[in-house]
Every structure is written in C-alpha cells, then in structure tokens.
Amino acid sequence: MSGPATRGAHKSGVDPAITAACFPVPALLLRTNDPVAQQAVRAFAGQQAETARSLSQSLTVALRSAPDMGARVSAFVAVFEATEDWRYRAAASSPHSTGRHSPSWADRFRTPITDDNPNLFRIGDHARFRDGATWNPATRAYQGGTGTPASRTMRRFETLAAERFPQSPRVDVVCNSVSLPGSRSADGTRLLRGDAAHRAAAEMTARISARGGDTSRITTSGHLIYTASAPESERRALFHHAMTLLAFNHTAPADALTAWLQAAYLLYQAPRKKRGADATIRTFLVAAGTLLLSGPPVLPHNIDLRAYTRTHDLFVTELRAAQGIDETSVGRRI
C-alpha cells in the first residue's frame, strides 16, 4: 500500500498528487504470481487516476458556483454519476475479447441493483484463487497450486466475516447497521451463512445458468458465507446521506476527515450497479477526498472487503488510521 500522499492545494483544482499510486490494486484481483500478468491488472490504476483528476476538477468548478446546500449535494451526486458512466465506458472499451471482462458484458456495468436482482458475492473458498489450482470433480473442490495475494486475502476475510456472526447457530443473517439523522438507522450490506447462504448460492447458480454459464463448480451446500446488497430503500437513504456528509462546508479539518471516512463506509453499503461499483467508489472517493482533505486520501487495497465485513465504527477507525495524517493539516479547499 502506498503511504499518505503529500498534502497541498492547487489553484487549478487538479491535484497532481492524484496518481496511480492512489489506487493500490485490490489483492483479490491478483490471482497469479506471474509479475507480467499482475502488471496488466495494475495498469487499470492509471485510468482511475486520470479519471479522478478530471472529476476533482469538475467538482471544484461545480462547488464554486453552488448557491446552497441542495446545489452542493447535487454537485457530488453528478460527479458520482459521472464516475459510474466512466466505469461503464471503460468496460465497453475493454481489450479483453472474451469472458466477463469483455465488452459484451458491459451492460452489467450500467444495470441497476434491485430488490429482485441483488448483488451476491461469496466470501470464502480461497483455494480457487491459488495459482495453478485445479478442480477435482470427485471432491467438488480446488486443490494444489501456490498461494497468491488473492488467496491469502480471501482466507483472511473469510475468517473476519465468520467472526461477525454470533455463537447462536440460529442467526444466519447479520446486517451492517448505520445510524442516520433523526435517530433512524439503515441496514447496509448483509452477511449470510447457513440456509441464507445456501439460498444465495442457489440463486447465483440459477442466474449464471440462465445466462448460459458454467455452474459445475459452484458449491451450494456446506459452510458458505455470502454478502448480499441491502434493499433499495435502504441503499437510497445511505447514498443520499453519504452525499450530504460530503457536501457540508466543513470548516474544521477534523470534521472534513470524519465526513469522508463516514461517506466511504456508506457508499460501500449502497452499491448501485451490478458490476463496477468498487472501482466507481474508489475513484469517486479519491476525487472527492482530494477536495475535502487538501490531497488524495489513502485507500487500503481491500477497502471493499473491509466495508463488507467490518462494523461501521471499526471500519471508520481502521480507515482513519490508514490516512496517517494530522487532522489539523486537512480541510476543504473550496
């Protein structure tokens, strides 16, 4: 992970400190130990940095002419939507000719998550991310291979996710609860185990089968942990609160940092598209954070998995520590 970026204001609104180093590649994507293949994955950070610099400038201009709080919120929403549009266009122009990263899958990067079509993601089965692992149809498991950044990361977060569940075997669902203004709370991403996870695995299998995909290696029984996106009404409330937190004209540097930290967690509890939400959120957080913090914030490579498996308070505490900066040195430049 890169260290904290040098802080400093830039009159143009484009912070030259926003570089590819601001976007450490998610270790979960490094499923090989081949340095050439790894570098191909790391190259995407350059696109993220270029986009974040442009978005940061657009946000700077929009906020300077925003007459009130409503206009400020709208400015942040518009930049987030622009980030989503960039992620779709990046997928549509992908150099991969086949597979789930090819342009033929690009529509999934602009397909909204709905209550009837939630996002589901398995946390576990780290053996499938080992370099050279092979599938054994008799045992229905991956075997062999050597450890990779992806396999080690998945093994760690499977343990962390399991620790979120209480000792009682009757509890199959744990929600990431977030406090909202007005003494209201909202449920974000859900962690599933037991029967709830088995149903999620069966749903995933049905979806992939309907698309003509290979479902022979999907496990639908045994010890499973899945994440599931929150209901749409909850995600909308969480997203709006994140935009509102960022839009406040923070005069105290500590308040600006806290708002950005809180918004980061909220956005990961409120994904909007079937694919590309993680890269969208990372790119937006750097663009917005550059204005609030007078320099690019630090993103842990596994920020998404942290948000799914950590409680609100613990996530914020860990992300604050990752910044490694004196709060008195940060503050909005607008």
C-alpha positions in Angstrom: 0.0 0.0 0.0 1.3 3.5 -0.8 1.9 5.9 2.0 -0.1 9.1 2.6 0.1 11.5 -0.3 1.7 14.9 0.1 -0.9 17.4 1.1 -1.2 20.7 -0.7 -3.7 23.0 -2.5 -3.6 23.6 -6.2 -5.3 26.5 -7.8 -6.2 24.7 -10.9 -8.4 22.2 -8.9 -6.4 19.3 -10.4 -4.2 17.7 -7.8 -1.0 16.3 -9.5 -0.7 14.1 -6.4 -3.6 12.0 -7.8 -1.5 9.3 -9.4 -1.8 5.6 -10.0 -0.2 5.1 -6.6 -3.5 6.4 -5.1 -5.2 3.2 -6.3 -3.4 0.1 -5.0 -4.6 -2.9 -6.9 -7.1 -5.0 -4.9 -5.1 -8.1 -3.9 -8.2 -10.1 -4.6 -7.6 -9.5 -8.3 -4.0 -10.8 -8.2 -4.8 -14.5 -8.8 -1.4 -15.3 -10.3 2.2 -14.9 -9.2 3.3 -14.1 -12.7 4.6 -10.5 -12.5 3.7 -9.7 -16.1 0.1 -10.8 -15.6 0.0 -8.9 -12.4 1.2 -5.7 -14.1 -1.6 -6.0 -16.6 -4.0 -5.9 -13.7 -2.2 -3.0 -12.0 -2.4 -0.9 -15.2 -6.0 -0.1 -14.5 -4.9 2.3 -11.7 -3.6 4.7 -14.3 -7.1 5.0 -15.8 -8.5 5.6 -12.3 -6.0 8.3 -11.6 -6.7 10.1 -14.8 -10.4 10.0 -14.3 -10.1 11.1 -10.6 -8.1 14.1 -11.6 -10.7 15.2 -14.1 -13.6 14.5 -11.7 -11.8 16.5 -9.0 -11.6 19.5 -11.3 -15.2 19.2 -12.3 -16.3 19.0 -8.7 -14.2 22.1 -7.8 -15.9 24.1 -10.5 -19.4 22.9 -9.6 -18.9 23.7 -5.9 -17.6 27.2 -6.5 -20.9 28.1 -8.2 -23.2 26.1 -5.9 -25.5 28.7 -4.1 -26.8 26.4 -1.3 -26.7 23.0 0.3 -29.0 21.4 -2.2 -26.8 22.5 -5.1 -23.8 21.2 -3.3 -25.4 17.8 -2.8 -26.4 17.8 -6.5 -22.8 18.5 -7.4 -21.5 15.5 -5.6 -24.2 13.3 -7.0 -23.5 14.5 -10.5 -19.8 13.6 -10.1 -20.7 10.2 -8.7 -22.9 9.5 -11.7 -20.1 10.7 -14.0 -17.8 8.2 -12.3 -20.4 5.4 -13.0 -20.5 6.5 -16.6 -16.7 6.4 -16.9 -16.7 2.8 -15.4 -19.3 1.7 -18.0 -17.3 3.2 -20.9 -14.1 1.6 -19.6 -15.8 -1.8 -19.6 -17.3 -1.2 -23.1 -13.9 -0.5 -24.5 -12.2 -3.4 -22.7 -9.3 -5.0 -24.6 -10.5 -8.5 -23.5 -12.3 -10.2 -26.4 -14.0 -12.9 -24.3 -15.1 -13.6 -20.8 -16.8 -11.5 -18.1 -14.4 -8.6 -18.7 -15.2 -8.3 -22.4 -17.3 -5.6 -24.0 -20.2 -8.0 -24.4 -20.6 -7.8 -20.6 -20.5 -4.0 -20.5 -24.3 -3.6 -19.9 -23.9 -5.1 -16.5 -21.8 -2.0 -15.6 -24.9 0.2 -16.0 -27.6 -2.3 -14.9 -29.0 -1.2 -11.5 -29.2 -3.4 -8.5 -32.8 -4.0 -7.5 -34.6 -5.9 -4.8 -35.4 -8.6 -7.3 -31.8 -8.7 -8.5 -29.5 -8.0 -5.5 -25.7 -8.3 -5.7 -24.5 -11.6 -4.2 -20.8 -12.4 -3.5 -19.2 -15.4 -1.9 -16.6 -14.8 0.8 -14.5 -17.9 1.0 -13.2 -20.9 -0.9 -9.7 -19.3 -1.0 -8.2 -22.4 -2.7 -9.8 -21.4 -6.0 -7.6 -18.3 -6.1 -4.3 -20.2 -5.8 -2.0 -20.1 -8.8 -2.3 -23.4 -10.6 -5.1 -24.8 -8.6 -7.1 -27.5 -10.3 -10.8 -28.5 -9.9 -11.4 -32.0 -8.6 -14.9 -33.1 -9.7 -14.9 -36.0 -7.3 -14.4 -33.9 -4.2 -16.0 -30.8 -5.8 -13.1 -28.6 -4.6 -10.0 -26.9 -5.8 -6.7 -28.5 -4.9 -3.0 -27.8 -5.3 -1.5 -24.6 -6.6 0.5 -22.0 -4.7 -0.7 -19.1 -2.6 -1.4 -15.7 -4.3 -2.3 -12.3 -2.9 -5.9 -13.2 -3.8 -6.0 -16.5 -2.0 -4.3 -15.0 1.2 -6.7 -12.1 1.1 -9.8 -14.2 0.8 -8.7 -16.6 3.5 -8.3 -13.6 5.9 -11.7 -12.1 5.1 -13.5 -15.4 5.4 -12.3 -15.5 8.9 -13.3 -11.9 9.6 -16.7 -12.5 8.1 -17.3 -15.6 10.2 -16.4 -13.7 13.3 -19.3 -11.2 12.7 -21.9 -14.0 13.4 -23.0 -14.7 17.0 -22.4 -18.1 18.6 -26.1 -19.0 18.1 -26.5 -21.2 15.0 -30.0 -19.8 14.6 -28.7 -16.5 13.3 -28.0 -16.7 9.5 -28.1 -13.0 8.6 -26.0 -10.1 10.0 -26.5 -6.6 8.7 -24.1 -3.7 8.7 -26.2 -1.2 10.6 -25.6 2.5 10.0 -27.0 5.4 12.1 -28.8 8.1 10.1 -30.0 11.6 11.1 -33.2 11.7 13.1 -32.5 8.7 15.3 -33.0 6.4 12.3 -30.8 3.5 11.3 -30.4 1.8 8.0 -29.3 -1.7 7.1 -26.4 -1.9 4.6 -24.7 -5.0 3.2 -25.8 -8.3 4.7 -23.6 -11.2 5.6 -25.3 -14.6 5.1 -24.5 -18.1 6.3 -26.3 -21.3 6.8 -29.6 -21.6 5.0 -29.5 -18.0 3.9 -26.1 -18.5 2.2 -27.3 -21.7 0.6 -30.3 -19.9 -0.9 -27.9 -17.2 -2.2 -25.7 -19.8 -3.8 -28.7 -21.5 -5.4 -29.9 -18.1 -6.7 -26.4 -17.4 -8.1 -26.4 -20.8 -9.8 -29.8 -20.1 -11.4 -28.7 -16.7 -12.7 -25.5 -18.0 -14.2 -27.3 -20.9 -15.8 -29.9 -18.6 -17.3 -27.0 -16.7 -19.0 -25.6 -19.9 -20.4 -22.7 -20.0 -18.0 -20.9 -23.0 -16.4 -22.3 -23.7 -13.0 -20.5 -27.0 -12.4 -18.0 -25.5 -9.9 -20.5 -23.6 -7.8 -20.9 -25.0 -4.3 -24.4 -24.7 -2.9 -24.0 -26.7 0.3 -21.7 -26.9 3.3 -20.2 -24.0 5.1 -20.8 -20.9 3.0 -20.7 -17.2 3.6 -22.2 -14.7 1.1 -22.7 -10.9 1.1 -26.0 -9.5 -0.2 -26.8 -6.0 -1.1 -29.3 -4.1 1.0 -32.9 -3.4 -0.1 -33.2 -0.5 -2.5 -34.9 1.9 0.0 -32.0 1.4 2.5 -29.4 1.9 -0.2 -31.0 5.1 -1.4 -31.1 6.5 2.1 -27.4 5.6 2.7 -26.3 7.0 -0.6 -28.1 10.3 0.0 -26.6 10.6 3.5 -23.1 10.0 2.1 -23.6 12.8 -0.5 -24.9 15.1 2.2 -22.0 14.4 4.5 -19.5 15.3 1.8 -21.5 18.4 0.7 -21.3 20.2 4.1 -19.0 23.2 4.0 -16.7 21.8 6.7 -14.6 24.5 8.4 -12.9 22.2 10.9 -10.3 19.8 9.3 -11.3 17.0 11.6 -14.9 17.3 10.5 -13.9 17.1 6.9 -11.9 13.9 7.5 -14.7 12.4 9.5 -17.2 13.1 6.8 -15.1 11.5 4.2 -14.5 8.4 6.4 -18.2 8.0 7.1 -19.1 8.5 3.4 -16.7 5.8 2.4 -18.5 3.2 4.5 -21.9 4.4 3.5 -21.1 4.2 -0.2 -20.0 0.6 0.1 -23.2 -0.2 1.9 -25.1 1.3 -1.1 -23.8 -0.1 -4.4 -25.9 0.9 -7.4 -24.8 -1.1 -10.3 -24.4 -4.9 -10.9 -20.8 -4.6 -11.9 -18.0 -2.0 -11.3 -19.3 -0.5 -8.0 -16.0 -1.0 -6.3 -13.9 0.8 -8.9 -16.5 3.5 -9.1 -16.5 4.2 -5.4 -12.7 4.1 -5.1 -12.3 6.6 -8.0 -15.0 8.9 -6.6 -13.6 8.8 -3.0 -10.2 9.9 -4.3 -11.7 12.7 -6.4 -13.9 14.0 -3.5 -11.4 13.3 -0.8 -8.8 15.4 -2.6 -11.0 18.5 -2.1 -12.0 17.7 1.5 -8.5 16.7 2.7 -6.3 19.0 0.6 -4.7 16.0 -1.0 -5.6 12.5 -2.1 -6.7 10.1 0.7 -5.2 6.7 1.2 -7.3 3.7 0.1 -6.4 0.3 1.5 -6.3 -2.3 -1.3 -9.0 -4.3 0.4 -11.3 -1.4 1.3 -14.3 -3.1 -0.2 -13.9 -6.3 1.8 -13.3 -4.3 4.9 -16.6 -2.4 4.4 -18.5 -5.7 3.9 -17.1 -7.5 6.9 -16.4 -4.7 9.5 -18.8 -2.8 11.6 -19.4 0.9 10.9 -17.2 2.1 13.8 -14.4 -0.4 13.3 -14.2 0.4 9.5 -14.0 4.1 10.2 -11.4 3.6 12.9 -9.2 1.5 10.6 -9.6 3.8 7.6 -8.7 6.8 9.8 -5.5 5.1 10.9 -4.6 4.3 7.3 -4.5 8.0 6.5 -1.6 8.5 8.7 -2.0 12.3 8.8 -2.5 15.0 11.4 -6.2 16.1 11.2 -5.2 19.7 11.7 -3.5 19.7 8.3 -6.5 18.8 6.3 -9.5 20.7 5.2 -11.7 21.6 2.2 -10.2 23.9 -0.4 -13.5 25.3 -1.6 
